[in-house]
Amino acid sequence: MDHKTVEEYILSMPNSRLDYPFGKEVAVYKVDDKMFALIAENKSPVRLSLKCDPQLAQLLREKYESVQAGYHLNKKHWNTLILSGQLPWEEVQALIRHSYDLVTDSQTDSMPEIG
């Protein structure tokens, strides 16, 4: 997965926008001025940080070595995914939607199924 593909999907979420409040090194994706995704610029593989239900966050860290506690974020509520191919794209998309739903308090908020 490349940065552009991930970014296009993130920005397809309703009212999402790109910002650089921490400088040009970190792309921050927000909805209603709340962060729901971050991508470290110019990193390969892509490093994507997402908000996550704390129980699911821990489960993902235990299951995948490419999922780590949020880098420079609240480790209870954020994970950093290293998109090296271990996580299927469909699962990454589900986790992006989960993060978006948590931030927007969406009524469709549901825990994604982890394969």
DSSP file (Angstrom, degrees, kcal/mol; ACC not computed):
  #  RESIDUE AA STRUCTURE BP1 BP2  ACC     N-H-->O    O-->H-N    N-H-->O    O-->H-N    TCO  KAPPA ALPHA  PHI   PSI    X-CA   Y-CA   Z-CA
    1    1 A M              0   0    0      0, 0.0    45,-0.5     0, 0.0     2,-0.2   0.000 360.0 360.0 360.0 132.7    0.0    0.0    0.0
    2    2 A D     >  -     0   0    0      1,-0.1     4,-2.2    43,-0.1     5,-0.2  -0.647 360.0-107.8-104.6 164.9    1.4    3.4   -0.9
    3    3 A H  H  > S+     0   0    0     -2,-0.2     4,-3.1     1,-0.2     5,-0.2   0.888 116.6  53.6 -55.1 -45.1    0.8    6.7    0.8
    4    4 A K  H  > S+     0   0    0      1,-0.2     4,-2.7     2,-0.2    -1,-0.2   0.913 108.7  48.2 -62.2 -44.1   -1.4    8.0   -2.1
    5    5 A T  H  > S+     0   0    0      2,-0.2     4,-1.8     1,-0.2    -1,-0.2   0.929 115.2  45.1 -61.3 -46.4   -3.8    5.0   -2.0
    6    6 A V  H  X S+     0   0    0     -4,-2.2     4,-2.5     1,-0.2    -2,-0.2   0.930 113.8  49.5 -63.8 -46.3   -4.2    5.3    1.8
    7    7 A E  H  X S+     0   0    0     -4,-3.1     4,-2.8     1,-0.2    -2,-0.2   0.903 108.0  53.2 -61.5 -42.8   -4.6    9.1    1.7
    8    8 A E  H  X S+     0   0    0     -4,-2.7     4,-0.6    -5,-0.2    -1,-0.2   0.907 111.0  47.1 -60.3 -41.0   -7.3    8.9   -1.0
    9    9 A Y  H >< S+     0   0    0     -4,-1.8     3,-0.9    -5,-0.2     4,-0.4   0.933 112.1  49.4 -66.5 -44.4   -9.3    6.4    1.1
   10   10 A I  H >< S+     0   0    0     -4,-2.5     3,-1.6     1,-0.3    -2,-0.2   0.929 110.7  50.0 -59.4 -45.7   -8.9    8.5    4.2
   11   11 A L  H 3< S+     0   0    0     -4,-2.8    -1,-0.3     1,-0.3     5,-0.2   0.582  96.1  71.8 -73.6  -8.0  -10.0   11.7    2.4
   12   12 A S  T << S+     0   0    0     -3,-0.9    -1,-0.3    -4,-0.6    -2,-0.2   0.610  74.7 102.6 -79.3 -10.9  -13.1    9.8    1.0
   13   13 A M  S X  S-     0   0    0     -3,-1.6     3,-1.9    -4,-0.4    84,-0.0  -0.517  94.1 -88.3 -69.3 139.3  -14.6    9.9    4.5
   14   14 A P  T 3  S-     0   0    0      0, 0.0    -1,-0.1     0, 0.0    -2,-0.1  -0.222 105.0  -4.4 -54.7 130.8  -17.3   12.6    4.7
   15   15 A N  T 3  S+     0   0    0      1,-0.2    17,-0.5    -4,-0.1     2,-0.2   0.612  93.5 148.4  63.4  16.8  -15.9   16.1    5.7
   16   16 A S  E <   -A   31   0A   0     -3,-1.9     2,-0.3    -5,-0.2    15,-0.2  -0.503  21.9-178.1 -79.3 152.3  -12.4   14.8    6.2
   17   17 A R  E     -A   30   0A   0     13,-2.2    13,-2.7    -2,-0.2     2,-0.4  -0.985  25.6-115.9-149.0 157.7   -9.5   17.1    5.5
   18   18 A L  E     +A   29   0A   0     -2,-0.3     2,-0.3    11,-0.2    11,-0.2  -0.761  35.9 168.2 -96.5 138.7   -5.7   17.1    5.5
   19   19 A D  E     -A   28   0A   0      9,-2.7     9,-2.8    -2,-0.4     3,-0.1  -0.945  31.0-149.4-143.9 162.1   -3.7   19.4    7.8
   20   20 A Y    >   +     0   0    0     -2,-0.3     3,-1.3     7,-0.2     7,-0.1  -0.465  35.9 149.0-130.7  61.1   -0.1   19.8    8.9
   21   21 A P  T 3  S+     0   0    0      0, 0.0    -1,-0.1     0, 0.0     3,-0.1   0.703  77.7  46.4 -69.6 -18.0   -0.4   21.1   12.5
   22   22 A F  T 3  S-     0   0    0      1,-0.4     3,-0.2     4,-0.4     2,-0.1   0.256 124.3 -88.9-106.3  11.0    2.9   19.4   13.6
   23   23 A G    X   -     0   0    0     -3,-1.3     3,-1.3     1,-0.1    -1,-0.4  -0.410  58.0 -55.2 103.9 175.7    4.9   20.4   10.6
   24   24 A K  T 3  S+     0   0    0      1,-0.2    -1,-0.1    -2,-0.1     3,-0.1   0.484 119.7  74.7 -74.0  -2.1    5.5   18.9    7.1
   25   25 A E  T 3  S+     0   0    0     -3,-0.2    16,-3.0     1,-0.2     2,-0.5   0.692  96.2  47.2 -82.4 -19.2    6.7   15.6    8.5
   26   26 A V  E <   - B   0  40A   0     -3,-1.3     2,-0.5    14,-0.2    -4,-0.4  -0.964  68.4-150.1-133.2 118.3    3.3   14.3    9.6
   27   27 A A  E     - B   0  39A   0     12,-2.8    12,-2.5    -2,-0.5     2,-0.5  -0.749  20.8-161.3 -82.2 124.6    0.1   14.4    7.5
   28   28 A V  E     -AB  19  38A   0     -9,-2.8    -9,-2.7    -2,-0.5     2,-0.5  -0.932   4.8-156.4-114.2 129.5   -2.9   14.8    9.9
   29   29 A Y  E     +AB  18  37A   0      8,-3.2     7,-2.6    -2,-0.5     8,-1.4  -0.911  20.1 178.8-109.5 128.4   -6.4   13.9    8.8
   30   30 A K  E     -AB  17  35A   0    -13,-2.7   -13,-2.2    -2,-0.5     2,-0.3  -0.854  24.7-164.4-128.9 157.5   -9.2   15.5   10.6
   31   31 A V  E >  S-AB  16  34A   0      3,-2.1     3,-1.8    -2,-0.3   -15,-0.1  -0.970  88.5  -4.9-138.3 130.7  -13.0   15.7   10.7
   32   32 A D  T 3  S-     0   0    0    -17,-0.5     3,-0.1    -2,-0.3   -16,-0.1   0.881 130.8 -60.1  51.6  41.2  -14.7   18.5   12.7
   33   33 A D  T 3  S+     0   0    0      1,-0.2     2,-0.5   -16,-0.0    -1,-0.3   0.650 113.1 120.5  61.9  19.2  -11.2   19.5   13.8
   34   34 A K  E <   -B   31   0A   0     -3,-1.8    -3,-2.1     0, 0.0    -1,-0.2  -0.953  64.1-124.7-112.7 130.8  -10.6   16.1   15.5
   35   35 A M  E     +B   30   0A   0     -2,-0.5    -5,-0.2    -5,-0.2     3,-0.1  -0.484  37.8 159.9 -71.5 138.0   -7.7   13.9   14.4
   36   36 A F  E     +     0   0A   0     -7,-2.6    15,-1.0     1,-0.4     2,-0.3   0.442  65.7  21.2-131.8 -10.3   -8.6   10.4   13.2
   37   37 A A  E     -BC  29  50A   0     -8,-1.4    -8,-3.2    13,-0.2    -1,-0.4  -0.983  54.9-172.1-156.7 147.6   -5.5    9.4   11.1
   38   38 A L  E     -BC  28  49A   0     11,-1.9    11,-2.9    -2,-0.3     2,-0.4  -0.996   4.9-164.6-138.4 142.4   -1.9   10.4   10.8
   39   39 A I  E     -BC  27  48A   0    -12,-2.5   -12,-2.8    -2,-0.3     2,-0.4  -0.996  22.7-128.9-128.1 128.2    0.7    9.4    8.2
   40   40 A A  E >   -B   26   0A   0      7,-1.8     3,-0.8    -2,-0.4     7,-0.4  -0.626  35.4-122.2 -71.5 125.4    4.4    9.9    8.6
   41   41 A E  T 3  S+     0   0    0    -16,-3.0     3,-0.1    -2,-0.4    -1,-0.1  -0.395  84.1   9.2 -72.1 146.5    5.6   11.6    5.4
   42   42 A N  T 3  S+     0   0    0      1,-0.2     2,-0.4    -2,-0.1    -1,-0.2   0.798  91.7 135.1  57.5  36.6    8.3   10.0    3.3
   43   43 A K    <   -     0   0    0     -3,-0.8    -1,-0.2     4,-0.1   -40,-0.1  -0.925  48.0-130.5-113.4 140.6    8.4    6.7    5.2
   44   44 A S  S    S+     0   0    0     -2,-0.4     2,-0.2     2,-0.1    40,-0.1  -0.976  94.7  33.4-136.1 122.6    8.5    3.3    3.5
   45   45 A P  S    S-     0   0    0      0, 0.0    39,-0.1     0, 0.0   -43,-0.1   0.562 112.5-104.1 -69.5 166.3    6.6    1.3    4.3
   46   46 A V  E     - D   0  83A   0    -45,-0.5    37,-2.9    37,-0.5     2,-0.6  -0.329  28.4-149.1 -60.7 137.4    3.8    3.7    5.1
   47   47 A R  E     - D   0  82A   0     -7,-0.4    -7,-1.8    35,-0.2     2,-0.5  -0.953  18.2-176.1-113.4 111.8    3.2    4.3    8.9
   48   48 A L  E     -CD  39  81A   0     33,-2.7    33,-3.9    -2,-0.6     2,-0.5  -0.932  10.0-159.5-114.3 122.9   -0.4    5.0    9.6
   49   49 A S  E     +CD  38  80A   0    -11,-2.9   -11,-1.9    -2,-0.5     2,-0.3  -0.887  16.2 178.3-104.9 133.7   -1.7    5.9   13.0
   50   50 A L  E     -CD  37  79A   0     29,-2.6    29,-2.4    -2,-0.5   -13,-0.2  -0.973  32.5-112.9-135.3 145.7   -5.4    5.5   13.8
   51   51 A K  E     + D   0  78A   0    -15,-1.0     2,-0.3    -2,-0.3    27,-0.3  -0.492  45.2 179.5 -69.9 147.3   -7.7    5.9   16.8
   52   52 A C        -     0   0    0     25,-2.9    47,-0.0    -2,-0.1    43,-0.0  -0.998  38.5 -94.0-154.8 145.6   -8.9    2.6   18.1
   53   53 A D     >  -     0   0    0     -2,-0.3     4,-3.1     1,-0.1     5,-0.2  -0.412  45.2-123.2 -54.3 132.7  -11.1    1.1   20.8
   54   54 A P  H  > S+     0   0    0      0, 0.0     4,-1.9     0, 0.0     5,-0.2   0.850 108.5  47.5 -55.5 -39.9   -8.7    0.2   23.6
   55   55 A Q  H  > S+     0   0    0      2,-0.2     4,-2.1     1,-0.2     5,-0.1   0.922 115.4  44.9 -68.3 -42.7   -9.6   -3.5   23.7
   56   56 A L  H  > S+     0   0    0      2,-0.2     4,-2.7     1,-0.2     5,-0.2   0.897 109.4  57.2 -65.4 -40.1   -9.4   -3.9   19.9
   57   57 A A  H  X S+     0   0    0     -4,-3.1     4,-2.0     1,-0.2    -2,-0.2   0.926 109.4  44.8 -56.6 -46.4   -6.1   -1.9   19.9
   58   58 A Q  H  X S+     0   0    0     -4,-1.9     4,-2.0     2,-0.2    -1,-0.2   0.909 111.6  52.5 -65.6 -42.8   -4.5   -4.4   22.3
   59   59 A L  H  X S+     0   0    0     -4,-2.1     4,-1.9     1,-0.2    -2,-0.2   0.917 109.6  49.4 -58.9 -44.6   -5.9   -7.4   20.4
   60   60 A L  H  X S+     0   0    0     -4,-2.7     4,-2.6     1,-0.2     7,-0.2   0.895 109.2  51.9 -63.3 -40.7   -4.4   -6.0   17.1
   61   61 A R  H  < S+     0   0    0     -4,-2.0    -1,-0.2    -5,-0.2    -2,-0.2   0.865 111.8  47.2 -64.4 -35.7   -1.0   -5.5   18.8
   62   62 A E  H  < S+     0   0    0     -4,-2.0    -1,-0.2     1,-0.2    -2,-0.2   0.841 117.0  42.8 -73.4 -32.9   -1.0   -9.0   20.0
   63   63 A K  H  < S+     0   0    0     -4,-1.9     2,-0.5    -5,-0.2    -2,-0.2   0.855 117.1  40.2 -82.7 -37.2   -2.0  -10.5   16.7
   64   64 A Y    ><  -     0   0    0     -4,-2.6     3,-1.2    -5,-0.2    -1,-0.2  -0.949  55.7-157.4-122.8 128.8    0.2   -8.5   14.3
   65   65 A E  T 3  S+     0   0    0     -2,-0.5    -1,-0.1     1,-0.2    -4,-0.1   0.723  97.4  64.3 -71.4 -18.5    3.8   -7.4   14.8
   66   66 A S  T 3  S+     0   0    0     15,-0.1    16,-3.2    -3,-0.1     2,-0.5   0.409  89.4  78.3 -84.9   3.7    3.1   -4.6   12.3
   67   67 A V  E <   +E   81   0A   0     -3,-1.2     2,-0.3    -7,-0.2    14,-0.2  -0.965  63.5 169.7-113.7 121.1    0.6   -3.0   14.7
   68   68 A Q  E     -E   80   0A   0     12,-2.7    12,-3.0    -2,-0.5     3,-0.1  -0.814  43.3 -77.8-126.3 163.5    2.2   -1.0   17.5
   69   69 A A  E    S-E   79   0A   0     -2,-0.3    10,-0.3    10,-0.2     6,-0.1  -0.323  74.1 -75.6 -57.6 145.0    1.1    1.3   20.2
   70   70 A G    >   -     0   0    0      8,-2.6     3,-1.3     4,-0.3     2,-0.5  -0.173  48.2-122.2 -50.9 125.0    0.5    4.8   18.7
   71   71 A Y  T 3  S-     0   0    0      1,-0.3    -1,-0.1    -3,-0.1     3,-0.1  -0.596  91.7 -11.7 -73.5 118.6    3.8    6.6   18.0
   72   72 A H  T 3  S+     0   0    0     -2,-0.5    -1,-0.3     1,-0.2     2,-0.3   0.766 122.8  99.0  59.8  28.5    3.8    9.9   20.0
   73   73 A L  S <  S-     0   0    0     -3,-1.3     2,-0.5     5,-0.1    -1,-0.2  -0.824  93.8 -65.9-133.6 172.2    0.1    9.4   20.7
   74   74 A N    >>  -     0   0    0     -2,-0.3     4,-1.5     1,-0.2     3,-0.7  -0.495  46.2-151.7 -62.4 113.0   -2.0    8.1   23.6
   75   75 A K  T 34 S+     0   0    0     -2,-0.5    -5,-0.2     1,-0.2    -1,-0.2   0.706  90.0  57.2 -66.8 -20.9   -1.0    4.5   23.6
   76   76 A K  T 34 S+     0   0    0      1,-0.1    -1,-0.2    -7,-0.1   -19,-0.2   0.863 119.4  27.2 -75.2 -35.8   -4.3    3.3   25.0
   77   77 A H  T <4 S+     0   0    0     -3,-0.7   -25,-2.9   -20,-0.1     2,-0.4   0.431 114.3  62.1-110.4  -1.5   -6.4    4.8   22.2
   78   78 A W  E  <  -D   51   0A   0     -4,-1.5    -8,-2.6   -27,-0.3     2,-0.3  -0.977  52.4-169.2-132.8 141.7   -4.1    4.9   19.2
   79   79 A N  E     -DE  50  69A   0    -29,-2.4   -29,-2.6    -2,-0.4     2,-0.5  -0.932  15.4-143.1-119.9 149.4   -2.3    2.3   17.1
   80   80 A T  E     -DE  49  68A   0    -12,-3.0   -12,-2.7    -2,-0.3     2,-0.5  -0.974  17.0-156.7-110.1 122.9    0.4    2.8   14.5
   81   81 A L  E     -DE  48  67A   0    -33,-3.9   -33,-2.7    -2,-0.5     2,-0.8  -0.867   7.2-150.5-100.9 126.4    0.1    0.4   11.6
   82   82 A I  E     -D   47   0A   0    -16,-3.2     2,-2.3    -2,-0.5     4,-0.3  -0.875  16.1-144.8 -94.6 110.7    3.2   -0.4    9.5
   83   83 A L  E     +D   46   0A   0    -37,-2.9   -37,-0.5    -2,-0.8   -36,-0.1  -0.430  51.4 136.1 -84.0  71.0    1.8   -1.1    6.1
   84   84 A S  S    S-     0   0    0     -2,-2.3    -1,-0.2   -39,-0.1   -37,-0.0   0.412  83.6 -89.9 -95.6  -1.9    4.3   -3.8    5.1
   85   85 A G  S    S+     0   0    0     -3,-0.2    -2,-0.1     2,-0.2     4,-0.1   0.270 102.3 108.2 109.8 -10.5    1.6   -6.2    3.7
   86   86 A Q  S    S+     0   0    0     -4,-0.3    -3,-0.1     1,-0.1   -21,-0.0   0.899  76.2  56.9 -66.0 -39.4    0.9   -8.1    6.9
   87   87 A L  S    S-     0   0    0     -5,-0.3    -2,-0.2   -21,-0.1    -1,-0.1  -0.811  94.0-122.3 -92.5 127.9   -2.5   -6.5    7.2
   88   88 A P    >>  -     0   0    0      0, 0.0     4,-2.0     0, 0.0     3,-0.6  -0.357  22.0-116.3 -65.6 151.0   -4.8   -6.9    4.2
   89   89 A W  H 3> S+     0   0    0      1,-0.3     4,-2.6     2,-0.2     5,-0.2   0.857 115.2  57.5 -56.9 -38.3   -6.0   -3.6    2.6
   90   90 A E  H 3> S+     0   0    0      1,-0.2     4,-2.0     2,-0.2    -1,-0.3   0.875 107.2  48.0 -62.2 -36.9   -9.6   -4.5    3.5
   91   91 A E  H <> S+     0   0    0     -3,-0.6     4,-2.1     2,-0.2    -1,-0.2   0.892 110.2  51.2 -71.1 -39.3   -8.7   -4.7    7.1
   92   92 A V  H  X S+     0   0    0     -4,-2.0     4,-2.1     2,-0.2    -2,-0.2   0.924 110.1  50.5 -61.4 -44.0   -6.8   -1.4    6.9
   93   93 A Q  H  X S+     0   0    0     -4,-2.6     4,-2.5     1,-0.2    -2,-0.2   0.911 109.1  51.0 -60.2 -43.2   -9.9    0.2    5.4
   94   94 A A  H  X S+     0   0    0     -4,-2.0     4,-2.2     1,-0.2    -1,-0.2   0.877 110.5  49.2 -63.1 -37.4  -12.1   -1.2    8.2
   95   95 A L  H  X S+     0   0    0     -4,-2.1     4,-2.2     2,-0.2    -1,-0.2   0.846 109.0  52.3 -72.2 -33.2   -9.7    0.3   10.8
   96   96 A I  H  X S+     0   0    0     -4,-2.1     4,-2.5     2,-0.2    -2,-0.2   0.936 111.6  46.7 -64.4 -46.1   -9.7    3.7    9.1
   97   97 A R  H  X S+     0   0    0     -4,-2.5     4,-2.9     1,-0.2    -2,-0.2   0.900 110.7  53.1 -62.0 -40.3  -13.5    3.6    9.1
   98   98 A H  H  X S+     0   0    0     -4,-2.2     4,-2.3     2,-0.2    -1,-0.2   0.922 110.2  47.2 -60.5 -45.2  -13.5    2.5   12.8
   99   99 A S  H  X S+     0   0    0     -4,-2.2     4,-1.9     2,-0.2    -2,-0.2   0.931 112.9  48.8 -61.8 -46.7  -11.2    5.5   13.7
  100  100 A Y  H  X S+     0   0    0     -4,-2.5     4,-2.2     1,-0.2    -2,-0.2   0.925 111.3  50.3 -58.7 -46.5  -13.4    7.9   11.8
  101  101 A D  H  X>S+     0   0    0     -4,-2.9     5,-1.6     1,-0.2     4,-0.9   0.884 108.0  53.1 -62.1 -39.6  -16.5    6.5   13.5
  102  102 A L  H  <5S+     0   0    0     -4,-2.3     3,-0.3     1,-0.2    -1,-0.2   0.909 112.7  44.0 -61.3 -41.6  -14.9    6.9   16.9
  103  103 A V  H  <5S+     0   0    0     -4,-1.9    -2,-0.2     1,-0.2    -1,-0.2   0.837 118.7  41.7 -74.4 -33.6  -14.1   10.6   16.3
  104  104 A T  H  <5S-     0   0    0     -4,-2.2    -1,-0.2    -5,-0.2    -2,-0.2   0.469 101.7-128.5 -93.1  -1.1  -17.4   11.5   14.7
  105  105 A D  T  <5 -     0   0    0     -4,-0.9    -3,-0.2    -3,-0.3    -4,-0.1   0.880  41.2-169.6  54.3  38.7  -19.5    9.5   17.3
  106  106 A S    > < -     0   0    0     -5,-1.6     3,-1.5    -6,-0.2    -1,-0.2  -0.264  30.8-133.7 -62.3 143.1  -21.1    7.9   14.3
  107  107 A Q  T 3  S+     0   0    0      1,-0.3    -1,-0.1    -3,-0.1    -2,-0.0   0.690 107.4  61.9 -68.5 -18.2  -24.2    5.7   14.9
  108  108 A T  T 3  S+     0   0    0      2,-0.0    -1,-0.3    -7,-0.0     2,-0.2   0.357  72.8 138.1 -88.7   7.1  -22.6    3.2   12.6
  109  109 A D    <   +     0   0    0     -3,-1.5     2,-0.3    -8,-0.2   -11,-0.1  -0.340  23.9 152.8 -56.4 115.3  -19.7    2.8   14.9
  110  110 A S        -     0   0    0     -2,-0.2    -9,-0.1     0, 0.0    -8,-0.1  -0.988  49.9-100.2-144.0 153.7  -19.0   -0.9   15.1
  111  111 A M        -     0   0    0     -2,-0.3     2,-0.1     1,-0.1   -16,-0.1  -0.561  41.7-122.0 -73.9 129.9  -15.9   -2.9   15.8
  112  112 A P        -     0   0    0      0, 0.0     2,-0.4     0, 0.0    -1,-0.1  -0.403  25.8-110.5 -69.2 148.9  -14.3   -4.2   12.6
  113  113 A E        -     0   0    0     -2,-0.1     2,-0.6     2,-0.0   -19,-0.1  -0.659  29.1-144.4 -78.5 133.2  -13.8   -8.0   12.2
  114  114 A I              0   0    0     -2,-0.4    -1,-0.0     1,-0.1    -3,-0.0  -0.889 360.0 360.0-105.7 123.2  -10.2   -8.9   12.4
  115  115 A G              0   0    0     -2,-0.6    -1,-0.1   -27,-0.1    -2,-0.0   0.450 360.0 360.0 -71.0 360.0   -9.2  -11.8   10.2
